[in-house]
Amino acid sequence: MKTVLVIGGGVTGLSAMYELNKWKKENNQDIRLVLAESAEQLGGKIRTVREGGFTIEAGADSIVARKADSMNFIQELGLEEEVVYNAAGRSYIYTEGELKLIPADAVFGIPASVESLAKSTLVSAEGKVEALKDFYTKNDRFTKNDSIGDFLEHFFGKELVEKQIAPVLSGVYSGNLSDLTIASTLPQVFDYKEKYGSIIRGFEENKKVFQSGGGKKFLSFKKGLDALIDAYEERLDETEILKNKQAVKIEKSDHGYIVVFSNGETLEADHIVLSIPHNAAESLFDDKELKAEFEPLKNSSLISIYLAYDIPDSELPEDGTGFITANTAELTCNACTWTSRKWKHTSESGNLLVRLFYKSSHPAFASLKEMNEEEMLQAALADIEKSLGITAEPLASELTKWTEKMPNYLISHPETVATLESRLGREYPGIWLAGCSYYGVGIPDCIKNGAETAGKIIESL
Ligand SMILES: Cc1cc2nc3c(=O)[nH]c(=O)nc-3n(C[C@H](O)[C@H](O)[C@H](O)COP(=O)(O)OP(=O)(O)OC[C@H]3O[C@@H](n4cnc5c(N)ncnc54)[C@H](O)[C@@H]3O)c2cc1C
């Protein structure tokens, strides 16, 4: 009997195992399915904490609705009735000591009309005039594998990018725009330039794609995002699920592989899915050449701090759902989501719940990460006082450090993954890389990649 072992019980591993489990049942296959997860619970970067009437997402908080709609995992997992959408609202940028609205009619800070550009309070008149060169400058030098920062700056000039677009885009894609490719972020900007001759006109023509659903751009579940994890777990009825089971080594055996766990136990498998971060995957092999192929893959860090208050969230600026920090000298946090505003289900009483994001790209992060939890909370309270004027003591707080856990998609990423995969395919047939380190960080990307990986295994079985 063949054995398929999935190492890593995040959403990628669960999606892969769900497909394998379904295939085993539907086809009455004589196969052993094992899922090994090092933590005491499944979910990885999806973890919901419930405290004092607040629903707190320590990791991911939502799924891009457009992507989920193009797939069928919500229906397949019976979660349609559980879906909730974000409340539509406006985002601010904190700059020069105040919150300024991101202009209406902008997509990731990119103006989707000349009017939107004209009305921006974030950019000077000179900056706006410069940005108009988008309408008459041709693309004769960039491909989708070039940096999105260079691309946008070439057509819009420095000021619009620096003051309005970069704070939003680099927050969404976790990185410096000069280090991120067009292909891995917003390939539309390239396509629109080609098709319409102007990025602004492209967004104007395609507004519907970004504004469909009346602002319902993201979805979650009434009881929290971990409903997704629970739904997968419930359906793995033909799978042995091993929690608190950390893989520490993979060795070749006569017919496949032997996986060694931290408690000394071993398991022999024919196929192994490594749906764990790339640095965890790399550490399993005693193979210098293979390790070198992992080397170019990098992670960054993030600290998430929630503060829950005994004050109504109507204290906050009307219609707003959060802000992004433009100038890192002004606040220690990179961004702040007004969670109870954006997600009604997260606060039973309607009281204020806010989430602050601290990223390793921020100059203050180096000293922040050395602090103890109490000191970090004080830094968060100082940011809240400065940006929102709230001085009240919070009722509850939640702090999670995602140290070296956020994959960076550098310009070399597609090439690195292709070389790594081809070496693995040659030297370690039957071992498959999957998940956020390689094929997209969004939850729908991870689910799709998990399912595709299972498909490849089923094909080869
Ligand atoms: C703070 C934060 C906010 C985010 N927000 C969003 C969002 O709003 N929307 C969105 O779409 N995406 C978001 N993401 C990204 C998304 O959550 C992740 O990309 C996705 O959940 C990754 O799933 P995965 O299964 O590939 O990896 P992971 O979730 O990292 O799962 C890997 C699993 O492997 C386990 N593991 C590691 N090593 C071993 C080992 N040696 N043996 C056994 N098990 C091991 C880990 O414990 C973990 O459970 C966010 C991520 C973070 C950190």
The ligand as an SDF file (V2000), in Angstrom:
LIG
                    3D

 53 58  0  0  0  0  0  0  0  0999 V2000
   -0.3370   38.2370    9.7470 C   0  0  0  0  0  0  0  0  0  0  0  0
   -0.7780   37.6400    8.4360 C   0  0  0  0  0  0  0  0  0  0  0  0
   -1.8760   38.1610    7.7860 C   0  0  0  0  0  0  0  0  0  0  0  0
   -2.3050   37.6060    6.5770 C   0  0  0  0  0  0  0  0  0  0  0  0
   -3.4300   38.0920    6.0000 N   0  0  0  0  0  0  0  0  0  0  0  0
   -3.9520   37.4520    4.9280 C   0  0  0  0  0  0  0  0  0  0  0  0
   -5.2570   37.7690    4.4790 C   0  0  0  0  0  0  0  0  0  0  0  0
   -5.9650   38.5920    5.0760 O   0  0  0  0  0  0  0  0  0  0  0  0
   -5.7250   37.1160    3.3720 N   0  0  0  0  0  0  0  0  0  0  0  0
   -4.9850   36.1610    2.7270 C   0  0  0  0  0  0  0  0  0  0  0  0
   -5.4660   35.6120    1.7150 O   0  0  0  0  0  0  0  0  0  0  0  0
   -3.7640   35.8000    3.1760 N   0  0  0  0  0  0  0  0  0  0  0  0
   -3.2490   36.4110    4.2680 C   0  0  0  0  0  0  0  0  0  0  0  0
   -2.0420   36.0180    4.7690 N   0  0  0  0  0  0  0  0  0  0  0  0
   -1.3090   34.9610    4.0690 C   0  0  0  0  0  0  0  0  0  0  0  0
   -1.9310   33.5800    4.2940 C   0  0  0  0  0  0  0  0  0  0  0  0
   -2.4620   33.5040    5.5910 O   0  0  0  0  0  0  0  0  0  0  0  0
   -0.8660   32.5240    4.1290 C   0  0  0  0  0  0  0  0  0  0  0  0
   -0.1260   32.7090    2.9410 O   0  0  0  0  0  0  0  0  0  0  0  0
   -1.4680   31.1140    4.1200 C   0  0  0  0  0  0  0  0  0  0  0  0
   -2.3500   30.9150    5.1950 O   0  0  0  0  0  0  0  0  0  0  0  0
   -0.3160   30.1350    4.1370 C   0  0  0  0  0  0  0  0  0  0  0  0
   -0.7910   28.8160    4.1900 O   0  0  0  0  0  0  0  0  0  0  0  0
    0.2300   27.6040    4.0430 P   0  0  0  0  0  0  0  0  0  0  0  0
   -0.5270   26.3800    4.3490 O   0  0  0  0  0  0  0  0  0  0  0  0
    0.9320   27.6720    2.7280 O   0  0  0  0  0  0  0  0  0  0  0  0
    1.3620   27.8640    5.1370 O   0  0  0  0  0  0  0  0  0  0  0  0
    1.2410   28.0040    6.7250 P   0  0  0  0  0  0  0  0  0  0  0  0
   -0.0400   28.5860    7.1330 O   0  0  0  0  0  0  0  0  0  0  0  0
    2.5120   28.6550    7.1400 O   0  0  0  0  0  0  0  0  0  0  0  0
    1.2240   26.4890    7.2260 O   0  0  0  0  0  0  0  0  0  0  0  0
    2.3810   25.7320    7.3590 C   0  0  0  0  0  0  0  0  0  0  0  0
    2.1480   24.7660    8.4970 C   0  0  0  0  0  0  0  0  0  0  0  0
    3.2680   23.8970    8.5830 O   0  0  0  0  0  0  0  0  0  0  0  0
    3.5640   23.6670    9.9500 C   0  0  0  0  0  0  0  0  0  0  0  0
    4.9690   23.2570    9.9950 N   0  0  0  0  0  0  0  0  0  0  0  0
    6.0760   24.0120    9.8100 C   0  0  0  0  0  0  0  0  0  0  0  0
    7.1860   23.2460    9.8910 N   0  0  0  0  0  0  0  0  0  0  0  0
    6.7710   21.9810   10.1300 C   0  0  0  0  0  0  0  0  0  0  0  0
    7.4420   20.7450   10.2950 C   0  0  0  0  0  0  0  0  0  0  0  0
    8.7900   20.6470   10.2330 N   0  0  0  0  0  0  0  0  0  0  0  0
    6.7010   19.6300   10.5240 N   0  0  0  0  0  0  0  0  0  0  0  0
    5.3490   19.6790   10.5720 C   0  0  0  0  0  0  0  0  0  0  0  0
    4.6600   20.8450   10.4140 N   0  0  0  0  0  0  0  0  0  0  0  0
    5.3610   21.9740   10.1910 C   0  0  0  0  0  0  0  0  0  0  0  0
    3.2710   25.0040   10.6090 C   0  0  0  0  0  0  0  0  0  0  0  0
    3.0460   24.8640   11.9930 O   0  0  0  0  0  0  0  0  0  0  0  0
    2.0200   25.4480    9.8590 C   0  0  0  0  0  0  0  0  0  0  0  0
    0.8410   25.0060   10.4900 O   0  0  0  0  0  0  0  0  0  0  0  0
   -1.5930   36.5300    5.9900 C   0  0  0  0  0  0  0  0  0  0  0  0
   -0.4770   35.9960    6.6480 C   0  0  0  0  0  0  0  0  0  0  0  0
   -0.0870   36.5260    7.8700 C   0  0  0  0  0  0  0  0  0  0  0  0
    1.0860   35.9080    8.6080 C   0  0  0  0  0  0  0  0  0  0  0  0
  1  2  1  0
  2  3  1  0
  2 52  2  0
  3  4  2  0
  4  5  1  0
  4 50  1  0
  5  6  2  0
  6  7  1  0
  6 13  1  0
  7  8  2  0
  7  9  1  0
  9 10  1  0
 10 11  2  0
 10 12  1  0
 12 13  2  0
 13 14  1  0
 14 15  1  0
 14 50  1  0
 15 16  1  0
 16 17  1  0
 16 18  1  0
 18 19  1  0
 18 20  1  0
 20 21  1  0
 20 22  1  0
 22 23  1  0
 23 24  1  0
 24 25  2  0
 24 26  1  0
 24 27  1  0
 27 28  1  0
 28 29  2  0
 28 30  1  0
 28 31  1  0
 31 32  1  0
 32 33  1  0
 33 34  1  0
 33 48  1  0
 34 35  1  0
 35 36  1  0
 35 46  1  0
 36 37  1  0
 36 45  1  0
 37 38  2  0
 38 39  1  0
 39 40  1  0
 39 45  2  0
 40 41  1  0
 40 42  2  0
 42 43  1  0
 43 44  2  0
 44 45  1  0
 46 47  1  0
 46 48  1  0
 48 49  1  0
 50 51  2  0
 51 52  1  0
 52 53  1  0
M  END
$$$$
